[in-house]
Amino acid sequence: MRFRRANPNHPPKPQRSTRGRMLITGLAGALCVFAFAPFGWWPLEILGLATLFYQVLRSTSVKSAALIGWAFVAGWTAAGIHWLYVSMHTYGGMPAPLAVAAVLLLGAAMGVYGALAMGGAWWLRKRWTLPLPAANLLLFPAVWALFEWVRGWLFTGFPWLSSGYAHNNSPLAGFAPIIGVYGLGWLAAVIAGALLLLLHRTRLRAAALAVGLCVAGIGLSFLQWTYPEGKPITVRLLQGNIPQDEKFNGAKVLTTMKLYQDAITAAPADLIATPETAIITLPQQLPPDYLPGIAQFLNQTNSNLILGIFTADSQTAYFNSVIGIPAKGGSYYRYDKHHLVPYGEFIPYGFRWFVNLMSIPLGDMTSGRDLQPAFPVKDQRVLPNICYEDLFGEEIAAQLNHPALDQKPATMLLNTSNLAWFGDTIAIPQHLQISQMRTLETGRPMLRATNTGATAIINGDGKVVQQLPVNTFGTLAASVQGMAGSTPFIIWGNKLFLALTALSLAGAWFWSARRSKNQPKAA
């Protein structure tokens, strides 16, 4: 590519300041919220990453690159999860300025990952003296994706709005059963890097790479990694629509219990499921005839129930659980939530003061076992996950790859949630999109029974086939086919994604070493 020689009589164009670059990338990061549900404008996420890489490549120091990366992720996070303000202020009673500050501080904390990623990528590029193609296609995408993966597990992890979630309906979705959500984020970053090369002499190869990845993703979407097993089961998913400010109101507890009792016994189904903590009392605190009365209905109609309820093994061991009551009597099934929510189900050391600022019934729950059995329903095996747990795809894959109690792997997934904490905000469609990614990764359908939404049925191809309107009381009835077999993601989890990003970094290093070897030595 030829550039016009600068006129020596004109002063050079001033370099943009780091503060200016931070403003640009912070805005680009914030706009990426429109790439996710409910908007779904996934190309914006690629353009946002391209903007980030462009500004970092033109920064002048590690510090400048780190600040630019921090601004991008801080803007991305604060805009994407602004709905936390509702839970802290509207339902928690935290003063509005403090709730706003808390959201901004969380964005600033998540921005540290962006700072480390972009500062590290800039340093490696200079150390290895990489040309633009190697930096844009090999180095920057791999480092970005690796730090997204780190964000997903460090300090128990916060992978909400990882960049791959924007692509559950994009041409890249076909890669999800192979390399998972972080792999999709990596491929999106590779395409972003390729966009920056469209004005470079390698533009044809860069364009071919971007188009090739999209075409390959579309082709992969036609592969069937899993297959139907057994006969379909009928399901009824209950959406109680209990307002959050009434859920823990002692005067409303009996009313809520009666609402769910009537909804459960309104009609039979092979599986009836309630939302997370539909019943807020312990089983031993229920009226003596409550569960036996429901069990009698289940026995008479050959129905099975999964009920969201708190459980306790001792005075100090409390669990966020679901219990399963089988159709023909026998022992109750129980699944205990094992990936707990910071500040919601456990309080990190030193942050009791923060929780005390809110009038929310929070406390330290006990974590369940990592591997727990599925609930058998006729020909199917239903594996629950509770609310926040479906953000952690590798943990769900591990349970499918190593089923507990020597069972066969589960044939369908069930998410029970209570997102009433976040009101009528984009948190609800964002969480539905997360569940869609889990179905793409595992090839299993996902049933979602929620308090206020989104109660839905997602097939093994990641498509929402039925859904109740949010913020309404209702029952979603359907017939669902379970699926067996393993996707590569079930078998390998994130290992394949990590291997590919490691190869990408190794390729960048090899590119650098070859260039250094071929350069003439000074006399």
N, C-alpha and C positions, 0 to 999 in steps of 0.2 A: 504494500500500500504506500502511495506517495503522499507526502505532506508538503504544503507550500512553505517555502523558507520565510522565516520571520523577517519583517522589515526592521533593519538595525536602527532606523530613526524613530521607531515606536518603542515605548517602554514595555518590558515584558508584562504579561498578564499576571496579576497577583495570585498567589496560591490561596485556595480556600482555607480558612482557619479550621482547626480541630473542632471548635465550638459550632461552626457552620455545618461541618460534616455530621456532627452529632445530631443537630437539629434535623437534617435531612433523613438520616437513618432512623432516628426516633419516630419521625412521622411515618416513614415507610413501614417500620415495625408495627405501629399502631394500626395502619390501614390493612395489615395482613389479617386482622380479625374478620374481614369480609371474605377471606378465602375459605373460612370454616362455616359449618352449619350455624344458622339457618340459611346463610347467603349462598355459599358454595361456589364463589368466584375463585376457583383454585389457581388460575394463572396469576392472580395477584401475589400469591405466596412465592412463586418463582421470580416474579419481577421484584418483590421485596428483597429476596436473597441476592439477586443480581445487583440491586442498588447497594446493599451492604458490601458485597465483594468489591464493587467498583470504588466505593469510598475508602475502604481499607487499603486497597492496592495503591491508592494515591496519597495515603498518609505518610508521614515522614519519620515516624518512630514507633517503637513498640507501645509506648504509652498512648500515643495518639490512636493507634489501631485498636488498643484495648478499650479506650473510651468510646470509640465509634461502635464497637461490638456491644459494649454495655448499653448504650443508648438504644440500639436496635432491639435487643431482647427485653429491656425494661419497658419500652413502648409497646412491644408485642404482648407482654404479660399483662401490664396494667389495663390496656384496652380490652384484652381478651377475657379477663376474669373480673371485670368491674362489678359483676353481680355479687361478689363477696360483700360489697357494701350493704346489700339488702339483708343478708343474714346477720351481719354485725350490728347494723343500725336499726333496721325495721323490726327484726325479731330479737336481737340481742340487747337492744337498748343502749348501745354504745353511742356517745355523742357523735354527731355527723362529722365534725372536723377530724376526730380521732379515727373514725371508720374510713374516711377518705385517705388519711395519712397511712393507715394500715395497708390499704390496697397499694398505694404508691411505694411503701417500703417493701412489700412483697415483690413488686415489679423490680425495684432496685436490687433486691437480693438475687432474683433470678437473672438479672443482668450481669451478675458476676460470671455466670457460665459463658455468656457471650463475650465478655471481656477476655477471659482466659482463652477462649477459642480463637478469637481474631488476633489478639496479641501474640499468641503462640504461632498462628499461621503466618503472620507478618514476619516474625523472627525467623522461622524456618525458611521462608522464601528468600530472605536476605542471606541467611547462612549458606543455603544451597545454591544461591544465585540462579533461581529458576526463571525461565522465560514465562511469558503470559500463558501459553497453552498449558504448561505443566501446573502452574499455580491455580488457574481457573478450573481445570478439569480433574486434577489429581489431589492437590494439597488442600485447598480451601473447602471443597465439599466434604472430604473425609474428616477434617478437623471439626467442621460444623456438626456433622452427624454424630461423631464420637462424643462431643460434649452434650448433645441432646440425650444420648444414651446414658451418660453419667448423671445428668439431671433426673433421669428416670429411676435411679436407685440410691444415690447418695443422700444421706440423712432421711432414709426411708423413701425418698423419691417424690417428685412432683412432675409427672409427665403430661399434665393437662396441656392441650394445644401443641403437642409435639408436631413438627411441620408435616410429618407423613399423614396425619389425620385429614389434611385438606384434600387428600388424593384418593379417598375411598370411592369416588365417582369419576376420577380422572383416568386418562389412558394408562397411568402407572399402576392402577389397582390390581392388575393381573400379577404383579410381582409380590403382593402381600402374602400369599400362602408360602412364599419361598424365603423372603428376607424380612417380613414383618414391617411394622410401622416405621421403625428407625431406618430400615433399608429404603422405604419409599422417600423418607426425608433426604437421604443421601442422594438418591437418583434425581430428586427435584433440584437439589443443590448443584449436581452435575449439569443439568439442563440450564440452570441459572448461569453457571460459569460459561457454558457454550454460547449463551446469548451475548456475553461480553466479547466474544471472539468474532462476532459477525462483521466487525469493521477491521479485523486482523487478516493477515494473509492466509491464515488457516481457516477462514470463514466457511469454506465449503465442507471441510471435514467436520468442523464444529456443528454446522447445521445438520449434516448427515447423522452425527451422533445423537443430537437431540431428537430428530425425527425417528431414528432407529430405535431409541429407547421407548418412545411412545408406541410405535408399531409393534415392538416386541411385547409391551405390556398388554396391548389389545389382543394379540395372539395368545398370550398366556391365559387371558381371562376365559378362553374357551376350554382349557384343560379342566377335567374333573378329577380332583385329587381324592375325593371321598365318594361314597356310594350309599344308597338307602339301606337301612337295616331294619328288619322287622316291619310290623304294621304301624301306620300312623296312629297317634293317640289324640283324643279330644282334650282340649284345654280350655279353662276359663280363668282369665287373668283379671283380678279385681283392682279397681282404682277408687279408693275411698274418698279422695278429695277432702281430707280433713285439714282445715287451715292450721298452719304451723302454730299460731298463737292459741289454738285450742287443743293441740295434740297432747300437751303435758299439763293441761288444766284438769285438776282433780275432779271438778264438777262435770266434766265432759267424758270422763273415762268410761263410765257405764254406757253412755250413749254410743260411743265409738265401738265398744265391744258388741253391743246389740246390732249396730249397723253391719259389722263384719260377719256376725253370726247369721244374720238374715241373708247377706249376700252369698255366703258359702253354701247355705242350705237351699238357695233359690232354685238350683237346677243341678243335676249330676254332670260329671265329666271325669274322664280318666285322671286328669290332673287339674286341681284348683289351686291357685297361688295368690297370696296376698302380698302387699308391699312390705318393705323393710319396717320392722317395729310397728306393725299394724296394731299389736297389743303391747302396751308399754309396761304392763305389770309382769312379774315373774309367774311361771305356771302355777306354783304353789300358792300364789295370792289370788288366783282366779276363783270365782264361785265354784263350789264342788261339782256342780252339774254342767259347767260350761264346756270343757273339752269332752267329757263323756257324751254329752248330747250331740255335739258335732260328730264324734266318732260313730255314734249310732246311725246318723244320716249317711256317713261314708260307707258303713258296712251294708246298709240297706240298698244303696245305689251303686255299689262297687266303684266308688270314687276314692281318689287319693288327694291329700291336702298337704301343701307346704305353707306354713304359717310363720310370718315374721314376728318375733317375740324376743324379749330379753331372757337370758337364762343365768343361772348361778350355780357354781360347784361348791362355793363356800361363802362366808361373809366378806371375803376380800377378792374373790374371783368371779367377776361378772362378764358376760359375753353378749355381743350383738349377734343373734342367732336366727336361724330358721329351724323349725321342727317339722318333720314329716310324719303324718298320721296315715298309715297304710289302709287300704280298702277293707281288708279282712282281718283287722286286729293285728296283734303282735306288738313287738317293741317299736317305740317311736324312733324315727330317724332324727339326727341332729347335725347341723352344720354350723360351725362357729366362724365368724369373720376373723381372718388372720392378718390382713393388711389394714391396719387401723389408720384413721385420719388424724394427723397432727392437730392439736388444739381442739379437736372434736371428740375423739375417742381415747386419746392419750395426750398428756400435757408434757411437752419437752422440758427438760430440767432448766429451771430459771425463768419459766414463762407463766408461772401461776398468776402473777400480777396481771398479765394481759387477759387471761381467761376471766379473772375476777372483775374486769371492767364490763363484762357482758352478763346479762341475766338469762343465760341459757343453761339448761340442765346438762352440763358437760361433766365428764369425769374420766378417770383412768379405767379403761376397760382392759380385759385380759385377751391376749391374742390366741386364736385357735391354732391348730396344727396346720403346717404347710400343705400336707397331702391328706385329703379327707375323701371318704367314699361318696359315690353318687347315690341318688335316691331311685330305686327301681320302680318303674311304672309300666306294667305289662311288658311289651317287648323293648321298651326304651329305658335308658339310664340318664337321669337328669342331674347335672352338676350345678349346684347353686354358686353364685358369687353375690356379694352384698355391696351395692352402691359403688363406692370408690374402687373396689377390688378389680372391676373390669378395665381399669386403666393399665393393668400390669399383665400384658399379653403373655410374657414368658412364663409367669407363674401359672396362668391357666393352661398353657401348653404343657408345662411340666406335669400338671395333674392328669392331663390326657395321655401323656407319654408314660407316666408311672402311676397308674391308678392305684388307689389305696385298697387294702384288704384283698389283693389279688383279684380284683374285679376286672372285667373287660372295660375298656375306656368308655367314658360317657358318650352318649349319642346326641345329646342336646344340652345347651346351657340355659341357665335361668338367672337373670339379674333382678334382684328385689331392691328397690330404692325409695328414698324419701327426699325429693328435691324441693319440697315446699319451703325449705330454708331460704331458697333463692328467688321466690316469687315467680312472676310471669316474665322471666328473663331468658336470654340466649343460653343460659346454663343447661336448660332442658334439651334443646336440639343438639347442643354440643355433646352432651352425655349420650344421646341416641347415636350420634356419629361415632363415638368411641366404641359402643357396642357393635356397630356395623363393622368396624375394623377387626374386632375379635372374631366375627363370623368369617370374614375374608381370610384371616390367618389360619383358622382351624377347620373351615369347611363344615362347621356345625351351626344349626339354627340357634338363635338366641330368643328366648321368651323374656319379656320385660314386664314385671308387675310393679307399678309405682303408685305413689300416693296421689300426686297431682299431674303426672306425665313425665316422660312419654311412655305410656303403656303401649307396647307394640310387639309384633312378631316379625323377626328378621330371618330370612332364609339363609342357607349356607353360602349363597353368592353375595351376601351383604346387602340385599334389597329389603326394604321395609314393605312387607306384603299386607299388613293390617296395622291400624293404629287408632287408639281412642283420641278424641279431642282432649287437649290439655285443660286442666282446671275444671273438670266435670266429674261427677260421679258416674261410674259405669262399669260394665263387664265386657271384656273382649273374649269372644268365643271363636274357636277355630279348630281345625284338624292339622296336626303338625307331624311331619315325617322326620324321624331321627336319621342321623348319618354316621357311618363308621368309616374307618380308614384313617390314614395319617397324611397330613401335608408335610412338606419339608420343614416348615416352621415348627410344627408339633415335635418333630424329631430333634431338630437342631436348636430351636429357640433363636436367640440372637447371635449364636456362634457363627453362622454363615455370614451375616451382616458384618460382624467384627472382622472376620477373615478377609472379606472383600475390601473393607476400608484399610486394613493393614496392608493388603496388596497394593492399594492405591498409594499409600504413603511410601511403600517400598519402591514403587514405580517412580515416584517423584524423586526419591533419593538416587535411584539408579540413573535417572535422566541427568541429575546434577553431576554425578560422578563421571558419567560418560562425557559430558560437556567439558568438565575440568581436565580430563585426560586428553581430549582432542585439542585443547587450547595450546598454542605455542608457548614454550617456556621463555621467560625473560633471559636475555644474554648475560 
